Amino acid sequence: MAAVSAPPSERTRSASSQPTSPSAAAERLLSLDVFRGLTMLLLISHGFGIHEAFKNNASMAWLADQFEHRTWVGCTLWDLIQPAFTFIVGVAIPLSTARRMAQGATRSELFRHVLWRAAFLIVLSNLLSNWNSTKGLQFQLINVLCQIALGYVVCFAVMQLPFRMQALTAAGLMILHHALFFLFPAPDGAFSQAGNIGAVLDAKLLGYNYSGYYTTLNFLGNSITILFGVWTGMLLSHYREHAERLKILLTCSAGAFALGLALAPWIPMVKRLWLGSFTFFSAGWVLLAFAACYWAIECKGWRRGTFPAVVIGMNCIFIYSFSQVLRGWLARGVGNFTGKFAFLGDVGAIPLNLLVMAIMWDLCYWLYQRKIFFKI
């Protein structure tokens, strides 16, 4: 669904150094638009080709590893993209809810809208995941859009509670998530790759298990990540000095790091199951990254150079969908005309991927110029 609205840069140019009202405060945060855009750039970058360029270089293997998912325990930069993406979705929920209620929407109307958006995301996710499939059509609920859809419904329901009850409900969700693994352990342990409760449920309900040992049950942990975004959105919706907001963000980041590392000896840091240690540890990094954007743009006023991120962040759904369906086609075409920069050896993967990403950015810029923004 295409929606046309004024670009955020036009809304933010006249922003003062401090917010003047709750609604204005949320709208004028260029840092949020930039963080969204940077996350999307990383998401569609294919790792900038860094993994392909340096995976066979012993001295640079540590860098290559940061652009590939951990096979099981651990966390890399590449593992942080989905938490950042879902966190941003969470930030938008209280902001959009407040705006729609100000326009006269009732809570029942909002809930119907949430259900519709969740259903649309699940349908879109399955269209994208099956588009280039050679295995036949297969219904799934593990793609990032499906996980967001399920978590979106959960978080909207939790948002209707007083804040203390929201926190308690989040704790209850996390306890439930892990209790299922402990109460119904796999033969090799509660959090083993194969045979865990998530895999068992998928085999029963879907008739198969996802590759890479992912499970639909991840949406419980993912919901907590979205809730971190929701609470950040609430913080941004209320009048506070920028310095006070930054202090809260950094304090929460430190607390999340501490909790994630404290849980790791008992609950392994596994993104593919979205366990508690990963949930908190990744939230620490996401909050720290957003705080860095907030400090640079809102506190220090460094806005030059933010435009490329804003352009791509304004069309997240479009560029994500394009990346899922057509990026491979685009990369092959560019590779045919450039020879994949083979004269550079393995390092040729970097300019190839940068060129592909530049073309994708140009597509977003073309839409941006015409004020065409695809939203759900």
N, C-alpha and C positions, 0 to 999 in steps of 0.2 A: 504494500500500500504506500503510495507516494504522498507525502505531505510537504507543503511549501511554507516556509517560515523565514524570518530574517536571520541571517548568519549571526552566531554569537559574537563575532568580532565587532559587529556594528552595535551590539548592545553593550559591549564592554569598553569601548573607546573612551567614553566619558565617565567611567567609573572613578569614584574618589578612592582615597586610600583606605577608607573604612566604610562598612555597610551602613545604610541609613534606615532600613526596615527589614523585617524577616523575609518578605517575599523578594525584595530587591537584592538582599544579601545572597540568596541562592542563585539568582539569575546572573549576577555580575561576576561570578567566579570563573575567570578565564582559565585558571589553573585546572579546574575540573575538565574543561573541554580539551585542554592540552594533554592531560593525563590519559584521557580516553583515546585521543589520537595516537599518542606514543604507544599505548598498549596495542592498538590495532595495527600500527606499523610493524611492531615486533611480531604480532600474530601472523601477518601475511608475508613476512620477510623470508620465510623458509630458512630462518637462521642466518640470513645474509650470505648463505653459502659457506659460513665459517666451519661448520662441522665437516663438510665434504673437503674443504681446503686443507684442514689440519689434522684430520683423524689419523692419518698415517705418519704424522710428524711427532716423534716421541717427545720432543721438547715443548710442543704446543698442544699436546693431547688434552691437557687440563682445560684449555680454552675451548677446544672442539667439544668436550664433554658438556660444557655449559649450554650448548645448543642442541642437546638431545635429551629426551626423557630418561630418567633413571629406570632401569629395568624392574626394580622393586624398591628396596629401601634407600632413602636419601632424597636429596632435593637439589635441583639445578635451576639456573635461570629459566630454562625452557619450561620447567614444571610450574613456574610462577605466573605464566601467561593466563591460564584459565582462572586461577584465583583473582587476578587483577581484573579480568573481564567480568566475572560474576560480582565482584565487589562494586564495580562501577554501576552495574545493573541495580544493585541494592541502593546505592546512593540516590539514584533517580527515582526510586519508588516513593519516598515521602515527599519529594519535591513535586512530582507529577500528581500525587494524591492531593496535596494541599491546593495545587492550582485548579484541579477539577472540582474540588469541593467549593472553592471560592467562586467557581462558575455556576454553582448550584446543584452539582451532582450529589445524589444520596449515597449512603454506604452500600445499599443493595445494588444500585447501579454500578458503583465502583467494583463490587465483587463480581458482578456479571462480566464487566469489562476485563477484569483480571483472568477469569476463566476463559474468556474468548481469546485473549492474548496468549495464554498458556497453550490452548488447543492449536492456535495458529503456529506457534513456535514448534510444537511437536510435529505438525504436518510438514512445515517447511524443513525441519531437520531431517525428516525421513525422505523428503524429495531430494535434498542435497546429498545425503549419504548413499542413496540408491542410484543417483544419476549416472555415475561412472562405474557402477558395480558390474563385475563379470560373474557374480555368484547367484544372480537372480534377486528378486525383491525380498527384503528382509526388514521386518519391523524392529526398531531399536529405540532405546530410551537412554543411551549413554552419551550420545553426542552432546557437545556443550550447550546447544540450544534446548535440547530436551531436559538436561539437568537444570538449566535456568528456569524453564517452564515449571517444573515440579517444585523447585525451591521458591519460585515467585509466589505460587499459591500458598505455600506454607508460611512464607514471610509476611504476606499481606494479612493472613489470619492472625499471626502473632502480633502484628502491629496494632491490632485493635485493643490490645491489653495495656494496662498501665506499665510503665517502663520496668518496674521491679519484676512484674509478672513476665514481661518479655524475656528478661535475663534468666529467670527461673525456668521458663519454657525452653529456652535455648539450651540450658544445662540438661534439662530432661531429654531433649532430642539427642544430645551427644551421649548421654548415658544409655539411652535406648539403642542407639547405633552400635555402641561397643558391647552392650549386654547381649545382643543377638549373636555376635561373633563368639563371645565367651560361653554362652549357654548352648550353642550348637557348633562346637569346634569341628574343624576338619581333622582327618586322621593325622596330619602332620602339624597340627596346632591351629589355634584360633585364627591366626592371620597368615596362613599359608597361601601360596599362590593359587593352588587348585583345591577345590572341595570346601572352601569356606562358605559360610551361610549365604553370602551374596551370590556366589556362583551357583549354589544349590537352588536358590529361589529363581534365578534367571533360567536355569535348565528346566524347572517345573513350569514357569509362567510363559517363557518365550520359546522353549524347546531347543535352546542352544546357549552357548556361552560366548561372550565377546572375546575377540582376540586381544592379547595383551593383558588378560586377567582383570579387566575392568568389570564393575558390577553396577546394575541399576541402583542398588542400595546406596551408592555414593551420594545420592541426592540429599540424604540426611545431613552428611557432613558439609556438602555444598550449600545447604540452606543456612548453616551457621556462618559461612563466608559471606553469603548475601546479606545476612543480618548485620554483620560488621559494617557492610556498606550502608544498610538502612540507618544504623545508629550514627554513622558519619554524616549521612544526609540530614538527619535530625539536628546534628550539631551545626551544620552549615545553614540550616533554616532559621536558626535563632540568632538574634543580635548578640554578637560577642566581638571583642577586639580581635584583630588578626593574630596578635601575639598570644592571646589566650587560647584561641583555637589551635594554633600550632603547638603550644605546650601540651594540650590534651591529646593531640594526634601522636606526638612523640612519646608521651607517657604510655598511651595504649599500645604503641608499637613495641616499646621495651617490655611491657607486661606480656604481650603476645609471644615475643621471642622467649621470654623466661618460661612461660607455661609450656610452649612447644618443646623446648629442650628438656624440661623437667619430666614431661610425659614419655619422651623418646625411649628411655630404658625399659619401660613396661609396654608401651604401645608404639610399635615401630613407625617411622616416618614414611608412610607409603601413600603416595598420591593416588595410585590406581585403586585404592580403597577409600581414599579421602579420610583417613583416620585422624583422631584428635590432635596428635603431635604435629601432623602436617597442616591441619587446619589452622592451628595457632601460629606455627612457625612461618607459614606462607603469609598469614595475615600481618605478621610483624614486618615482613619485607614490603608488602603492598602498602601498608600504612606509612612506612618510612619513605617509600617512593612518592606517594601522594603528598606527604608532608614536605618533601624536597621541592616538588612542583609548587606547592602552596607558598613556601618560603620565598622561592625565587620570583614568582609572578605577583603574588598578592602583597607580600611583605616588602620585597626589594624593588618591585615594579619593573622587573626585567621581562618585557613583553616582545622585544625584537626577536625575530626568529621563531615565534610560536605559530605563525600562520600555516606552515605545512602540516603540523599536527592537527590544528583545528579543522582544516579541510577534510582530512580523512576521517577524523572523529565524528564529523557531522553525518557521515553515511556509513555507519558501522554495519548495518544489516546488508546494504548493497555490497560493500567490499568483502565482507565475510562470505556471502553467498557466491560472489564472483570467484573468490579464492578457492572455495570448495569445488566448484564445478569447472571453471575455465582456466585456473592458474597453470595447470599442467599443460594444457593446449598452448597457452601463451608462451610458456617457458620453452616448449619444443620449437615453436616458430622462431622465437628470438635466437635459440640455439642454432637453428639451421642457417640463419643469416649471419651469425657472428662466429660460427665454428666453435661455439661454446668457449671461446677464448682459450682454445687448447694450447696455444703457444706459451701460455703462462703455467702450464701443468695443472696440478690440483688447485692452485690458487685461482685459476680461471673461473671457478664456481662463484667467487665473490663478485666480480663485475657482472657476470651473467645474472645473478639474483638481484643485484642492485638495479640493473637495467629493467628487469621484469617489474620490480617494485615501483620504479619510476613511471612506467607506463600505467600501472594500476593507480598510482597517485594522480596522474593526468586525467584518468577517467573520473575520479572523484572531483578534481578541480573543474572539469567540464560541467558536472552536475552542480557544483557549488556556484559557479558563475551564473547559472540559470535558476538558482535557488530551488533546486529539486532535491529533496531530502526524503529518503525512504525510511519510514517508521512503521512500527506495529502498534 
